[in-house]
Amino acid sequence: MFKFIETIKEDINAVSERDPAARSLMEVLLCYPGLHAVIIHRMSHGLYKKGFIVLPRVISNISKFLTGIEIHPGEKIGRR
């Protein structure tokens, strides 16, 4: 769980550092649908890696509905 939280912190910081329009970490956390999609994907990907099939796809579809961004639960995002 702590690794998940640390990864999310890294994601927020990465967006904040790379987007000159980002004025605060709170703005990034609340207003960036790309970040929301990545955070939700990380949850669905964790379940996918544990062998769940349907639940990660449902979570992915909810993310697509909320953000307009579709990321398959099997995709690895970030460090390799």
Phi and psi restraints in degrees (range 20) as a CNS / XPLOR table:
assign (resid 1 and name C) (resid 2 and name N)
       (resid 2 and name CA) (resid 2 and name C) 1.0 -65.5 20.0 2
assign (resid 2 and name N) (resid 2 and name CA)
       (resid 2 and name C) (resid 3 and name N) 1.0 -35.5 20.0 2
assign (resid 2 and name C) (resid 3 and name N)
       (resid 3 and name CA) (resid 3 and name C) 1.0 -64.1 20.0 2
assign (resid 3 and name N) (resid 3 and name CA)
       (resid 3 and name C) (resid 4 and name N) 1.0 -40.0 20.0 2
assign (resid 3 and name C) (resid 4 and name N)
       (resid 4 and name CA) (resid 4 and name C) 1.0 -59.9 20.0 2
assign (resid 4 and name N) (resid 4 and name CA)
       (resid 4 and name C) (resid 5 and name N) 1.0 -47.6 20.0 2
assign (resid 4 and name C) (resid 5 and name N)
       (resid 5 and name CA) (resid 5 and name C) 1.0 -64.1 20.0 2
assign (resid 5 and name N) (resid 5 and name CA)
       (resid 5 and name C) (resid 6 and name N) 1.0 -41.8 20.0 2
assign (resid 5 and name C) (resid 6 and name N)
       (resid 6 and name CA) (resid 6 and name C) 1.0 -63.1 20.0 2
assign (resid 6 and name N) (resid 6 and name CA)
       (resid 6 and name C) (resid 7 and name N) 1.0 -39.7 20.0 2
assign (resid 6 and name C) (resid 7 and name N)
       (resid 7 and name CA) (resid 7 and name C) 1.0 -64.7 20.0 2
assign (resid 7 and name N) (resid 7 and name CA)
       (resid 7 and name C) (resid 8 and name N) 1.0 -41.2 20.0 2
assign (resid 7 and name C) (resid 8 and name N)
       (resid 8 and name CA) (resid 8 and name C) 1.0 -64.1 20.0 2
assign (resid 8 and name N) (resid 8 and name CA)
       (resid 8 and name C) (resid 9 and name N) 1.0 -41.1 20.0 2
assign (resid 8 and name C) (resid 9 and name N)
       (resid 9 and name CA) (resid 9 and name C) 1.0 -59.8 20.0 2
assign (resid 9 and name N) (resid 9 and name CA)
       (resid 9 and name C) (resid 10 and name N) 1.0 -42.0 20.0 2
assign (resid 9 and name C) (resid 10 and name N)
       (resid 10 and name CA) (resid 10 and name C) 1.0 -62.3 20.0 2
assign (resid 10 and name N) (resid 10 and name CA)
       (resid 10 and name C) (resid 11 and name N) 1.0 -41.6 20.0 2
assign (resid 10 and name C) (resid 11 and name N)
       (resid 11 and name CA) (resid 11 and name C) 1.0 -61.3 20.0 2
assign (resid 11 and name N) (resid 11 and name CA)
       (resid 11 and name C) (resid 12 and name N) 1.0 -45.7 20.0 2
assign (resid 11 and name C) (resid 12 and name N)
       (resid 12 and name CA) (resid 12 and name C) 1.0 -62.2 20.0 2
assign (resid 12 and name N) (resid 12 and name CA)
       (resid 12 and name C) (resid 13 and name N) 1.0 -45.4 20.0 2
assign (resid 12 and name C) (resid 13 and name N)
       (resid 13 and name CA) (resid 13 and name C) 1.0 -64.3 20.0 2
assign (resid 13 and name N) (resid 13 and name CA)
       (resid 13 and name C) (resid 14 and name N) 1.0 -38.4 20.0 2
assign (resid 13 and name C) (resid 14 and name N)
       (resid 14 and name CA) (resid 14 and name C) 1.0 -62.8 20.0 2
assign (resid 14 and name N) (resid 14 and name CA)
       (resid 14 and name C) (resid 15 and name N) 1.0 -44.4 20.0 2
assign (resid 14 and name C) (resid 15 and name N)
       (resid 15 and name CA) (resid 15 and name C) 1.0 -63.9 20.0 2
assign (resid 15 and name N) (resid 15 and name CA)
       (resid 15 and name C) (resid 16 and name N) 1.0 -45.4 20.0 2
assign (resid 15 and name C) (resid 16 and name N)
       (resid 16 and name CA) (resid 16 and name C) 1.0 -60.9 20.0 2
assign (resid 16 and name N) (resid 16 and name CA)
       (resid 16 and name C) (resid 17 and name N) 1.0 -41.2 20.0 2
assign (resid 16 and name C) (resid 17 and name N)
       (resid 17 and name CA) (resid 17 and name C) 1.0 -73.6 20.0 2
assign (resid 17 and name N) (resid 17 and name CA)
       (resid 17 and name C) (resid 18 and name N) 1.0 -31.6 20.0 2
assign (resid 17 and name C) (resid 18 and name N)
       (resid 18 and name CA) (resid 18 and name C) 1.0 -95.0 20.0 2
assign (resid 18 and name N) (resid 18 and name CA)
       (resid 18 and name C) (resid 19 and name N) 1.0 -15.4 20.0 2
assign (resid 18 and name C) (resid 19 and name N)
       (resid 19 and name CA) (resid 19 and name C) 1.0 -106.9 20.0 2
assign (resid 19 and name N) (resid 19 and name CA)
       (resid 19 and name C) (resid 20 and name N) 1.0 109.5 20.0 2
assign (resid 19 and name C) (resid 20 and name N)
       (resid 20 and name CA) (resid 20 and name C) 1.0 -65.1 20.0 2
assign (resid 20 and name N) (resid 20 and name CA)
       (resid 20 and name C) (resid 21 and name N) 1.0 -18.4 20.0 2
assign (resid 20 and name C) (resid 21 and name N)
       (resid 21 and name CA) (resid 21 and name C) 1.0 -80.7 20.0 2
assign (resid 21 and name N) (resid 21 and name CA)
       (resid 21 and name C) (resid 22 and name N) 1.0 -14.9 20.0 2
assign (resid 21 and name C) (resid 22 and name N)
       (resid 22 and name CA) (resid 22 and name C) 1.0 -74.1 20.0 2
assign (resid 22 and name N) (resid 22 and name CA)
       (resid 22 and name C) (resid 23 and name N) 1.0 122.3 20.0 2
assign (resid 22 and name C) (resid 23 and name N)
       (resid 23 and name CA) (resid 23 and name C) 1.0 -98.8 20.0 2
assign (resid 23 and name N) (resid 23 and name CA)
       (resid 23 and name C) (resid 24 and name N) 1.0 -23.8 20.0 2
assign (resid 23 and name C) (resid 24 and name N)
       (resid 24 and name CA) (resid 24 and name C) 1.0 -154.5 20.0 2
assign (resid 24 and name N) (resid 24 and name CA)
       (resid 24 and name C) (resid 25 and name N) 1.0 160.5 20.0 2
assign (resid 24 and name C) (resid 25 and name N)
       (resid 25 and name CA) (resid 25 and name C) 1.0 -64.5 20.0 2
assign (resid 25 and name N) (resid 25 and name CA)
       (resid 25 and name C) (resid 26 and name N) 1.0 -35.6 20.0 2
assign (resid 25 and name C) (resid 26 and name N)
       (resid 26 and name CA) (resid 26 and name C) 1.0 -64.4 20.0 2
assign (resid 26 and name N) (resid 26 and name CA)
       (resid 26 and name C) (resid 27 and name N) 1.0 -40.9 20.0 2
assign (resid 26 and name C) (resid 27 and name N)
       (resid 27 and name CA) (resid 27 and name C) 1.0 -60.9 20.0 2
assign (resid 27 and name N) (resid 27 and name CA)
       (resid 27 and name C) (resid 28 and name N) 1.0 -44.9 20.0 2
assign (resid 27 and name C) (resid 28 and name N)
       (resid 28 and name CA) (resid 28 and name C) 1.0 -60.7 20.0 2
assign (resid 28 and name N) (resid 28 and name CA)
       (resid 28 and name C) (resid 29 and name N) 1.0 -46.4 20.0 2
assign (resid 28 and name C) (resid 29 and name N)
       (resid 29 and name CA) (resid 29 and name C) 1.0 -63.3 20.0 2
assign (resid 29 and name N) (resid 29 and name CA)
       (resid 29 and name C) (resid 30 and name N) 1.0 -37.9 20.0 2
assign (resid 29 and name C) (resid 30 and name N)
       (resid 30 and name CA) (resid 30 and name C) 1.0 -92.1 20.0 2
assign (resid 30 and name N) (resid 30 and name CA)
       (resid 30 and name C) (resid 31 and name N) 1.0 -24.8 20.0 2
assign (resid 30 and name C) (resid 31 and name N)
       (resid 31 and name CA) (resid 31 and name C) 1.0 -119.5 20.0 2
assign (resid 31 and name N) (resid 31 and name CA)
       (resid 31 and name C) (resid 32 and name N) 1.0 5.6 20.0 2
assign (resid 31 and name C) (resid 32 and name N)
       (resid 32 and name CA) (resid 32 and name C) 1.0 -111.5 20.0 2
assign (resid 32 and name N) (resid 32 and name CA)
       (resid 32 and name C) (resid 33 and name N) 1.0 101.7 20.0 2
assign (resid 32 and name C) (resid 33 and name N)
       (resid 33 and name CA) (resid 33 and name C) 1.0 -62.8 20.0 2
assign (resid 33 and name N) (resid 33 and name CA)
       (resid 33 and name C) (resid 34 and name N) 1.0 -28.9 20.0 2
assign (resid 33 and name C) (resid 34 and name N)
       (resid 34 and name CA) (resid 34 and name C) 1.0 -63.1 20.0 2
assign (resid 34 and name N) (resid 34 and name CA)
       (resid 34 and name C) (resid 35 and name N) 1.0 -41.0 20.0 2
assign (resid 34 and name C) (resid 35 and name N)
       (resid 35 and name CA) (resid 35 and name C) 1.0 -65.9 20.0 2
assign (resid 35 and name N) (resid 35 and name CA)
       (resid 35 and name C) (resid 36 and name N) 1.0 -42.1 20.0 2
assign (resid 35 and name C) (resid 36 and name N)
       (resid 36 and name CA) (resid 36 and name C) 1.0 -59.1 20.0 2
assign (resid 36 and name N) (resid 36 and name CA)
       (resid 36 and name C) (resid 37 and name N) 1.0 -43.6 20.0 2
assign (resid 36 and name C) (resid 37 and name N)
       (resid 37 and name CA) (resid 37 and name C) 1.0 -62.2 20.0 2
assign (resid 37 and name N) (resid 37 and name CA)
       (resid 37 and name C) (resid 38 and name N) 1.0 -40.2 20.0 2
assign (resid 37 and name C) (resid 38 and name N)
       (resid 38 and name CA) (resid 38 and name C) 1.0 -67.4 20.0 2
assign (resid 38 and name N) (resid 38 and name CA)
       (resid 38 and name C) (resid 39 and name N) 1.0 -42.8 20.0 2
assign (resid 38 and name C) (resid 39 and name N)
       (resid 39 and name CA) (resid 39 and name C) 1.0 -62.0 20.0 2
assign (resid 39 and name N) (resid 39 and name CA)
       (resid 39 and name C) (resid 40 and name N) 1.0 -46.8 20.0 2
assign (resid 39 and name C) (resid 40 and name N)
       (resid 40 and name CA) (resid 40 and name C) 1.0 -64.5 20.0 2
assign (resid 40 and name N) (resid 40 and name CA)
       (resid 40 and name C) (resid 41 and name N) 1.0 -39.1 20.0 2
assign (resid 40 and name C) (resid 41 and name N)
       (resid 41 and name CA) (resid 41 and name C) 1.0 -60.7 20.0 2
assign (resid 41 and name N) (resid 41 and name CA)
       (resid 41 and name C) (resid 42 and name N) 1.0 -40.8 20.0 2
assign (resid 41 and name C) (resid 42 and name N)
       (resid 42 and name CA) (resid 42 and name C) 1.0 -60.7 20.0 2
assign (resid 42 and name N) (resid 42 and name CA)
       (resid 42 and name C) (resid 43 and name N) 1.0 -36.1 20.0 2
assign (resid 42 and name C) (resid 43 and name N)
       (resid 43 and name CA) (resid 43 and name C) 1.0 -67.5 20.0 2
assign (resid 43 and name N) (resid 43 and name CA)
       (resid 43 and name C) (resid 44 and name N) 1.0 -48.2 20.0 2
assign (resid 43 and name C) (resid 44 and name N)
       (resid 44 and name CA) (resid 44 and name C) 1.0 -66.4 20.0 2
assign (resid 44 and name N) (resid 44 and name CA)
       (resid 44 and name C) (resid 45 and name N) 1.0 -35.5 20.0 2
assign (resid 44 and name C) (resid 45 and name N)
       (resid 45 and name CA) (resid 45 and name C) 1.0 -65.2 20.0 2
assign (resid 45 and name N) (resid 45 and name CA)
       (resid 45 and name C) (resid 46 and name N) 1.0 -40.0 20.0 2
assign (resid 45 and name C) (resid 46 and name N)
       (resid 46 and name CA) (resid 46 and name C) 1.0 -60.1 20.0 2
assign (resid 46 and name N) (resid 46 and name CA)
       (resid 46 and name C) (resid 47 and name N) 1.0 -42.5 20.0 2
assign (resid 46 and name C) (resid 47 and name N)
       (resid 47 and name CA) (resid 47 and name C) 1.0 -67.0 20.0 2
assign (resid 47 and name N) (resid 47 and name CA)
       (resid 47 and name C) (resid 48 and name N) 1.0 -40.3 20.0 2
assign (resid 47 and name C) (resid 48 and name N)
       (resid 48 and name CA) (resid 48 and name C) 1.0 -59.9 20.0 2
assign (resid 48 and name N) (resid 48 and name CA)
       (resid 48 and name C) (resid 49 and name N) 1.0 -43.1 20.0 2
assign (resid 48 and name C) (resid 49 and name N)
       (resid 49 and name CA) (resid 49 and name C) 1.0 -65.9 20.0 2
assign (resid 49 and name N) (resid 49 and name CA)
       (resid 49 and name C) (resid 50 and name N) 1.0 -25.9 20.0 2
assign (resid 49 and name C) (resid 50 and name N)
       (resid 50 and name CA) (resid 50 and name C) 1.0 -84.0 20.0 2
assign (resid 50 and name N) (resid 50 and name CA)
       (resid 50 and name C) (resid 51 and name N) 1.0 1.0 20.0 2
assign (resid 50 and name C) (resid 51 and name N)
       (resid 51 and name CA) (resid 51 and name C) 1.0 101.5 20.0 2
assign (resid 51 and name N) (resid 51 and name CA)
       (resid 51 and name C) (resid 52 and name N) 1.0 -0.8 20.0 2
assign (resid 51 and name C) (resid 52 and name N)
       (resid 52 and name CA) (resid 52 and name C) 1.0 -72.5 20.0 2
assign (resid 52 and name N) (resid 52 and name CA)
       (resid 52 and name C) (resid 53 and name N) 1.0 143.7 20.0 2
assign (resid 52 and name C) (resid 53 and name N)
       (resid 53 and name CA) (resid 53 and name C) 1.0 -112.0 20.0 2
assign (resid 53 and name N) (resid 53 and name CA)
       (resid 53 and name C) (resid 54 and name N) 1.0 -56.1 20.0 2
assign (resid 53 and name C) (resid 54 and name N)
       (resid 54 and name CA) (resid 54 and name C) 1.0 -76.4 20.0 2
assign (resid 54 and name N) (resid 54 and name CA)
       (resid 54 and name C) (resid 55 and name N) 1.0 -46.9 20.0 2
assign (resid 54 and name C) (resid 55 and name N)
       (resid 55 and name CA) (resid 55 and name C) 1.0 -56.6 20.0 2
assign (resid 55 and name N) (resid 55 and name CA)
       (resid 55 and name C) (resid 56 and name N) 1.0 -45.0 20.0 2
assign (resid 55 and name C) (resid 56 and name N)
       (resid 56 and name CA) (resid 56 and name C) 1.0 -60.8 20.0 2
assign (resid 56 and name N) (resid 56 and name CA)
       (resid 56 and name C) (resid 57 and name N) 1.0 -35.3 20.0 2
assign (resid 56 and name C) (resid 57 and name N)
       (resid 57 and name CA) (resid 57 and name C) 1.0 -68.4 20.0 2
assign (resid 57 and name N) (resid 57 and name CA)
       (resid 57 and name C) (resid 58 and name N) 1.0 -38.4 20.0 2
assign (resid 57 and name C) (resid 58 and name N)
       (resid 58 and name CA) (resid 58 and name C) 1.0 -63.4 20.0 2
assign (resid 58 and name N) (resid 58 and name CA)
       (resid 58 and name C) (resid 59 and name N) 1.0 -46.2 20.0 2
assign (resid 58 and name C) (resid 59 and name N)
       (resid 59 and name CA) (resid 59 and name C) 1.0 -60.9 20.0 2
assign (resid 59 and name N) (resid 59 and name CA)
       (resid 59 and name C) (resid 60 and name N) 1.0 -40.9 20.0 2
assign (resid 59 and name C) (resid 60 and name N)
       (resid 60 and name CA) (resid 60 and name C) 1.0 -62.1 20.0 2
assign (resid 60 and name N) (resid 60 and name CA)
       (resid 60 and name C) (resid 61 and name N) 1.0 -40.6 20.0 2
assign (resid 60 and name C) (resid 61 and name N)
       (resid 61 and name CA) (resid 61 and name C) 1.0 -67.7 20.0 2
assign (resid 61 and name N) (resid 61 and name CA)
       (resid 61 and name C) (resid 62 and name N) 1.0 -37.0 20.0 2
assign (resid 61 and name C) (resid 62 and name N)
       (resid 62 and name CA) (resid 62 and name C) 1.0 -63.4 20.0 2
assign (resid 62 and name N) (resid 62 and name CA)
       (resid 62 and name C) (resid 63 and name N) 1.0 -42.6 20.0 2
assign (resid 62 and name C) (resid 63 and name N)
       (resid 63 and name CA) (resid 63 and name C) 1.0 -60.9 20.0 2
assign (resid 63 and name N) (resid 63 and name CA)
       (resid 63 and name C) (resid 64 and name N) 1.0 -42.6 20.0 2
assign (resid 63 and name C) (resid 64 and name N)
       (resid 64 and name CA) (resid 64 and name C) 1.0 -61.6 20.0 2
assign (resid 64 and name N) (resid 64 and name CA)
       (resid 64 and name C) (resid 65 and name N) 1.0 -42.0 20.0 2
assign (resid 64 and name C) (resid 65 and name N)
       (resid 65 and name CA) (resid 65 and name C) 1.0 -63.0 20.0 2
assign (resid 65 and name N) (resid 65 and name CA)
       (resid 65 and name C) (resid 66 and name N) 1.0 -42.7 20.0 2
assign (resid 65 and name C) (resid 66 and name N)
       (resid 66 and name CA) (resid 66 and name C) 1.0 -75.7 20.0 2
assign (resid 66 and name N) (resid 66 and name CA)
       (resid 66 and name C) (resid 67 and name N) 1.0 -36.6 20.0 2
assign (resid 66 and name C) (resid 67 and name N)
       (resid 67 and name CA) (resid 67 and name C) 1.0 -112.6 20.0 2
assign (resid 67 and name N) (resid 67 and name CA)
       (resid 67 and name C) (resid 68 and name N) 1.0 -19.3 20.0 2
assign (resid 67 and name C) (resid 68 and name N)
       (resid 68 and name CA) (resid 68 and name C) 1.0 80.5 20.0 2
assign (resid 68 and name N) (resid 68 and name CA)
       (resid 68 and name C) (resid 69 and name N) 1.0 7.8 20.0 2
assign (resid 68 and name C) (resid 69 and name N)
       (resid 69 and name CA) (resid 69 and name C) 1.0 -116.7 20.0 2
assign (resid 69 and name N) (resid 69 and name CA)
       (resid 69 and name C) (resid 70 and name N) 1.0 128.7 20.0 2
assign (resid 69 and name C) (resid 70 and name N)
       (resid 70 and name CA) (resid 70 and name C) 1.0 -111.1 20.0 2
assign (resid 70 and name N) (resid 70 and name CA)
       (resid 70 and name C) (resid 71 and name N) 1.0 124.8 20.0 2
assign (resid 70 and name C) (resid 71 and name N)
       (resid 71 and name CA) (resid 71 and name C) 1.0 -130.2 20.0 2
assign (resid 71 and name N) (resid 71 and name CA)
       (resid 71 and name C) (resid 72 and name N) 1.0 121.1 20.0 2
assign (resid 71 and name C) (resid 72 and name N)
       (resid 72 and name CA) (resid 72 and name C) 1.0 -63.3 20.0 2
assign (resid 72 and name N) (resid 72 and name CA)
       (resid 72 and name C) (resid 73 and name N) 1.0 138.0 20.0 2
assign (resid 72 and name C) (resid 73 and name N)
       (resid 73 and name CA) (resid 73 and name C) 1.0 -58.9 20.0 2
assign (resid 73 and name N) (resid 73 and name CA)
       (resid 73 and name C) (resid 74 and name N) 1.0 -22.5 20.0 2
assign (resid 73 and name C) (resid 74 and name N)
       (resid 74 and name CA) (resid 74 and name C) 1.0 -81.6 20.0 2
assign (resid 74 and name N) (resid 74 and name CA)
       (resid 74 and name C) (resid 75 and name N) 1.0 -12.1 20.0 2
assign (resid 74 and name C) (resid 75 and name N)
       (resid 75 and name CA) (resid 75 and name C) 1.0 -72.0 20.0 2
assign (resid 75 and name N) (resid 75 and name CA)
       (resid 75 and name C) (resid 76 and name N) 1.0 138.8 20.0 2
assign (resid 75 and name C) (resid 76 and name N)
       (resid 76 and name CA) (resid 76 and name C) 1.0 -99.3 20.0 2
assign (resid 76 and name N) (resid 76 and name CA)
       (resid 76 and name C) (resid 77 and name N) 1.0 126.8 20.0 2
assign (resid 76 and name C) (resid 77 and name N)
       (resid 77 and name CA) (resid 77 and name C) 1.0 -115.8 20.0 2
assign (resid 77 and name N) (resid 77 and name CA)
       (resid 77 and name C) (resid 78 and name N) 1.0 136.9 20.0 2
assign (resid 77 and name C) (resid 78 and name N)
       (resid 78 and name CA) (resid 78 and name C) 1.0 102.2 20.0 2
assign (resid 78 and name N) (resid 78 and name CA)
       (resid 78 and name C) (resid 79 and name N) 1.0 -144.8 20.0 2
assign (resid 78 and name C) (resid 79 and name N)
       (resid 79 and name CA) (resid 79 and name C) 1.0 -59.0 20.0 2
assign (resid 79 and name N) (resid 79 and name CA)
       (resid 79 and name C) (resid 80 and name N) 1.0 150.3 20.0 2
